[in-house]
Amino acid sequence: MSPQSINVAILECDRSLDHDRSVYGGYGGLVKSWLDSHDFFRSNTSITVWDVCEEREYPKPVSSVESKEPWVETLLQFLSAVVNDDANETRILGVCFGHQIMGKVLGSGVTRSSSGFESSLTEIQLTVEGVRLFGKSTLNLYQMHSDHIQSAPDSAILLGSTEHTKIQGLYKPKRLLTIQAHPEFDGELMHLVYDLMEDHGDLTKAEVAQGKAQIAGETDAKVVLDAFARFLVEG
């Protein structure tokens, strides 16, 4: 696949972070800035953001992954049509909710974890295929989720696991690459996310304090960004 003029569509599924788009240009703007920090994406891609949650905008006409809200059902239908069309050469990158919804599209169950939230900086143990894709045996990345994919779909390759979440990444050559963690999050943003989670009542003050105490050092965000870039042009 040629690295020239690749169109990248960010499907924005969350408006709780920067709801008025005054800081990052919305969550989609945050992800776009993260991608644009890499030479490959800056030089070879055209990135657009589509609000599939509130505006229900899509590149083509067309909460929780288990939600029955109309926008989630529409998103599932849209992604299923893309993945199941062998003539469609679209490649899919999924992060957190995007990872979960692709698991559901591929036939896996997605449910709330009995262990509660997996948050702050975590070490992901990679599988053989994960090591091949990312070039190392573990990834240290920030996380913030309570839903998880229950089992790896038969049609995708498992990339890694943690004690809390066994399905940390999925891969189908030339088709999709997903990761449960948030490689676009840095320490400053994690502090903001924890404050937001406490304000919404999702985490207690003690849980927030414990999570913030684990915010430190560098993550493997650049490693993931490199892998995303290679995936878009792999032959």
N, C-alpha and C positions, 0 to 999 in steps of 0.2 A: 504494500500500500504506500503510495507516494506521500512524503511528508508535507507537500505543498498544499495550501488552501484547504486544510481540514476544518470543517465546521463542527464546533463543540457546543452542544446545547445543555445548559444547566437547568434541570427541572427542580425548581425551588419548592420544597414541601413543608417549610416551616417559616412562620413570620413572627415567632415569639421573640427572637433575638433581633434587635434593631428594627422594631416593627414599623417605625416611621421612616426608615431608610436614611436617617440623618448621620449615622456613624460610618457604616460600611457600604451603604447602598443596598441594605437588606442582606439576608443570609446568602443569597445568590451572588451579591456583590463581593462578599467576603471570600467565597470560594473562587470567584473569578480573579480576584487580586492574588490569591494564593497560587493559582495556576500560572498567572502572568509573571510570577516571580522566577519562573523557570525559562531559560532561553528558548527551549523548544516550543513551548506554548506561545511565548511572546512573538516568535518569528514565523511560526508555521500554522497558526490556528486563528480562526475567527470565532470568538466566544460570545454567545448570547445567553441571557437569563430569561427563563419562562416561569411565571408564577402559576403553578398548577393547583395551588391550594385555594387561594381566594379569587384570583382573576380567571383561573382555569384556562390559561393560555398554553398552547402546545406548538412545537415546531411545525407540525402538520395538523390539518383538521382531525380531528379525531373525536399527625396525630398518632394513631397506631396503625400498623399495617392491617390489623384485624378490623379496623373501623369500617362501618357500613356507610360512612359519609359518602355522598355522591362523588366528591372529587377523588377519593381514594379508589372507588370502583372504576372511575374513568381512567385513572392512572394505570391501574392493573390491566385494563383492556388495551390501553395504548402500548404498554411495554410488552404484553403478551403478543400483540400483533407484530411488533418489531422482531422479537426473539424467534417467533415461529415461522417467519417468512424467510426461507432459505435464500431468496434472491436479494434480500435486504442486507447490505454490507455495513449497516450502522454498528458501531462498537460502543458498548455501555460501560461506564465507570460508575460504581455505586459506593456511597459513603454513609455509614450508620443506617438511617431509615432506607436509603437507597440500596444498601446491602440486604436489609431485611425484606424489602418488597421484591427484590430479584429472587430471593429464596422462595418466596410465596409464588411468584410467577412460574418458577421451575418445579413447583409441586410440593415444597416442604412446608411444614407447619411453622407458624410464628406465634409465640405466646409470651406472656409475662413471666420473667424468671422468679422462681421461688426464693432466690437469694437476694432479691431486691436490685438496687442499682449497681452497676459496675462503673466506677468513676475514677477520675484523676489519672495519674501516670501509671500505666500497666505494661508488663512485659509479655509479649505474645510469642509463644513457641511455634516456630514455623515447621511445616511439613517439608518433605523432599522437594516438592514442586514450589513451595513457598520460598525455600532457600534458593532455588534456581531463579525465580523471578526477582527476588529482592537482593540476592547476593550476600546474605548473612543468615545466621541461624535464629535470631530473635529480632523483634521490632519493639521499641519503646515508644508508645504513643498515648495521647490522652483519650479517655473514653467518657461517655455520659449516656447510658442507656439502661433500661430495665427489660425491654422486649428482646427476644433472641430467637434465632432460627433453631428449631429443635433437632434437625438432622440434616446432613449434607444431601442435596438432591443428587440422584444418580447421574444426571447429565452434566454435572460440574465437578471440578476438582477442589478439595478442601486445601486451604493454604495455611491455616494456623489455628491455635486454640489457646485459651487461658483456663484456669481452674473454674472461673465463673461462667465463661461462655465458650462452648466447644467449637462453634462455627464462627471463626473470626475473619474468614475471607473465602471467596469463591472465584474460580477461574474457568473459563472456556476459551480455548485458543481462538483468537481473531474475533471474539464475540463479546465476552464480558469479563470484567475484573472488579471485584468488590471487596470492601474492607469494613468491618464493624466499627473500628476506631475512628477518631477524628484527626487525621493528619494535618488538617488546616488549622487546628487549635494550637495556640502557644500559651505560655503561662499566664500572661496578662488577660487573654480572653477567657481562660478557665476560671479566673477569679470572678469575672463578670457573669459567666454561666452559673457558677455556684450561688452567687447573689440572687440571680433570677430564679433558680430552683428553690431557694429558701423562701423567696417572696411568694412563689406559687404554692408553697406548702408541699412540694415534692420531696424535699429533704429537710431533716431537722437541723437546728443550729449546731448540735454536736456532730452530725454527719458532715455538715459543711466545713466545720473547723478541722475535722479529721482529713477531709479531702484536700482542703487548701494546704495543709501541712505537707502533703505529698507532691505539691507543685514545685519542681526544682529541675534545673539542668536542661540540657538539650534533648530533643526528641529525634526520631528517625523520619521526620516529615520529608526531608530532602530525598531520602532513600525511596520513599513511596512515590514522590513526585517523579523521580527518575524512572521508576517502574511504570507509572502511568504513561509517560511519554513514549517509552519503548513499546508498550502494548499497542498504542494507536498506530504504529507503523510496522508491527511485526508481520512478516510475510508467511 
